[in-house]
């Protein structure tokens, strides 16, 4: 079946927010006398905030009853940091224009909460180009579960096999592939050679580099 729909992740793919999430997490964990290494942080990239916290609270034996308060603190801190320092990832304008010109339906499927989604899409000025937005924030399962991608496809009124997903994280990649969608991975440059990305249909180092030849290869 012809590919005619594209679904984008958000954090770390369209907006350079992963360093901001890490900054907010570092501030929180310092209150408990801990700090995640870059390698540790990468393990849980792409998860919802509460799942990220549950994983590390359990790992470090922090009080589990403090997760909801911690989640609110991190999300609010990230919102403030995005307002102050949020920047688009390279190639965002190119990739949106590319798929508009080819009459693709365009959706967004992210683990982030609605308040942050609205902030980012307005900052990037892409709201008018999105025909569907799906958040995993209030779902039973977040990425790597495929539900958020399947929900987005349903809103766009397409089958999963009509969709290309763009992701930057391992958990997001697994969610897209589990949804039976094509997945283009755009990993952070310091993690570009990770063999885990072989599960994706295509790996590129920037959204700017996506072109007709790569589209046809999918």
C-alpha positions in Angstrom: 0.0 0.0 0.0 1.2 3.5 -0.9 2.7 5.6 1.9 0.7 8.8 2.2 0.9 9.7 5.9 3.7 10.9 8.1 3.6 10.9 11.9 6.3 12.8 13.9 7.5 12.3 17.5 8.1 15.6 19.2 10.8 15.8 21.9 14.3 15.5 20.5 13.0 15.2 17.0 11.2 18.5 16.2 12.2 20.5 19.3 15.7 20.3 21.0 14.1 19.5 24.3 16.0 16.4 25.5 18.7 18.5 27.1 16.0 20.5 28.8 14.3 17.3 30.1 17.6 16.1 31.4 18.2 19.5 33.1 14.9 19.3 34.8 15.5 15.7 35.8 19.0 16.5 37.2 17.5 19.2 39.4 14.9 16.8 40.8 17.3 14.0 41.4 19.8 16.2 43.1 17.2 16.7 45.8 17.6 12.9 46.4 21.4 13.0 46.3 21.6 11.3 42.9 22.4 12.2 39.3 21.8 10.2 36.2 24.6 9.6 33.8 24.0 10.3 30.1 23.9 6.5 29.5 21.4 6.0 32.3 19.2 8.8 30.9 19.3 7.3 27.4 17.7 4.1 28.7 14.4 5.8 29.5 14.3 8.4 26.8 10.9 8.4 25.1 9.0 7.2 28.1 6.3 9.2 29.7 7.5 11.3 32.6 5.8 9.1 35.2 7.2 6.0 33.8 10.7 7.6 33.6 10.3 8.5 37.3 8.9 5.1 38.3 11.9 3.4 36.7 14.5 5.4 38.5 12.6 5.8 41.8 12.5 2.0 41.9 16.1 1.7 40.8 17.3 4.1 43.5 14.8 3.1 46.1 13.2 6.6 46.3 9.8 6.9 48.0 7.3 5.8 45.3 4.5 7.9 46.8 6.4 11.0 45.7 6.2 10.3 42.0 3.1 12.3 41.2 4.6 15.4 42.9 7.9 14.8 41.1 6.1 14.5 37.7 4.4 17.8 38.1 7.6 19.5 39.1 9.5 18.1 36.1 6.8 18.9 33.5 6.4 22.4 34.8 10.2 22.9 34.8 10.4 21.7 31.2 7.6 24.0 30.1 9.5 27.0 31.6 12.8 25.8 30.0 11.2 25.4 26.6 9.8 28.9 26.9 13.3 30.2 27.7 15.5 28.1 25.5 13.4 25.9 23.2 14.8 25.7 19.7 13.7 23.7 16.6 15.8 20.8 15.6 17.6 21.2 12.3 15.5 20.5 9.3 12.0 21.0 10.8 10.9 23.5 8.2 12.3 21.3 5.4 10.6 18.1 6.5 7.2 19.7 7.1 7.4 21.5 3.7 8.6 18.2 2.0 5.5 16.3 3.1 3.0 19.2 2.5 4.3 19.4 -1.1 3.6 15.7 -1.5 0.1 15.9 -0.1 0.8 13.7 2.9 -1.4 13.7 5.9 0.6 14.9 8.9 0.3 13.8 12.5 2.1 14.1 15.8 2.4 11.3 18.3 4.2 12.1 21.5 4.6 11.0 25.1 4.4 14.6 26.3 1.5 16.2 28.1 -1.0 18.5 26.3 0.3 21.8 27.8 3.8 21.1 26.5 2.5 19.9 23.1 0.6 23.1 22.6 3.6 25.2 23.6 5.9 23.4 21.2 3.7 23.3 18.2 3.0 27.1 18.6 6.7 27.8 19.1 7.5 25.8 15.9 4.5 27.4 14.1 3.3 24.0 12.8 -0.2 23.8 14.3 -2.0 24.5 11.0 0.0 21.7 9.2 -1.1 19.0 11.7 -4.2 17.0 10.9 -4.0 15.0 14.1 -2.2 15.1 17.5 -2.0 12.2 19.8 -0.6 12.2 23.3 0.3 9.1 25.3 0.0 11.1 28.5 -3.4 9.8 29.6 -3.2 6.4 27.9 -2.9 3.1 29.8 0.5 2.5 28.2 3.0 4.8 26.7 5.9 4.2 24.3 7.3 1.6 23.5 3.6 0.4 23.4 2.2 1.3 20.0 -1.1 2.8 21.2 -0.2 6.4 20.7 0.8 5.8 17.1 -2.3 3.7 16.4 -4.5 6.4 17.9 -2.9 9.0 15.6 -3.4 6.8 12.5 -7.1 6.4 13.5 -7.5 10.1 13.9 -6.0 10.6 10.4 -8.3 7.9 9.1 -5.5 5.8 7.6 -4.2 2.3 8.1 -0.9 1.9 10.0 0.8 0.5 6.9 0.2 3.8 5.1 2.3 5.6 7.7 6.0 6.7 8.0 7.0 7.7 11.5 10.0 9.8 12.5 11.6 9.1 15.8 14.7 9.8 17.8 14.5 7.3 20.7 14.7 3.6 21.0 11.4 3.4 22.9 9.7 5.5 20.1 11.2 3.3 17.4 9.9 0.2 19.0 6.5 1.8 19.3 6.4 2.7 15.6 7.5 -0.7 14.5 5.1 -2.4 16.8 2.3 -0.3 15.1 3.4 -1.9 11.8 4.6 1.5 10.5 7.7 2.5 8.6 10.2 4.1 11.0 12.9 6.7 10.2 15.2 7.1 13.1 17.1 10.4 13.6 19.2 9.7 16.7 21.4 12.1 18.6 24.8 12.3 17.0 26.6 11.0 20.0 24.5 7.8 19.8 24.3 7.6 16.0 26.3 4.4 15.7 24.3 2.4 18.2 23.5 -1.0 16.6 20.0 -0.8 18.1 18.9 1.5 15.3 19.2 -1.4 12.8 15.6 -2.2 13.8 14.5 1.0 12.0 13.7 1.1 8.3 16.0 4.1 7.7 18.5 6.0 9.8 19.5 9.6 9.0 21.5 12.2 10.9 19.2 15.2 10.3 15.7 15.9 9.1 17.3 18.2 6.6 18.7 15.1 4.7 15.4 13.4 4.0 14.6 13.5 0.2 12.6 11.8 -2.5 15.2 9.1 -3.0 15.0 8.1 0.7 11.2 8.2 0.6 11.1 5.8 -2.4 13.5 3.5 -0.5 10.8 2.9 2.1 
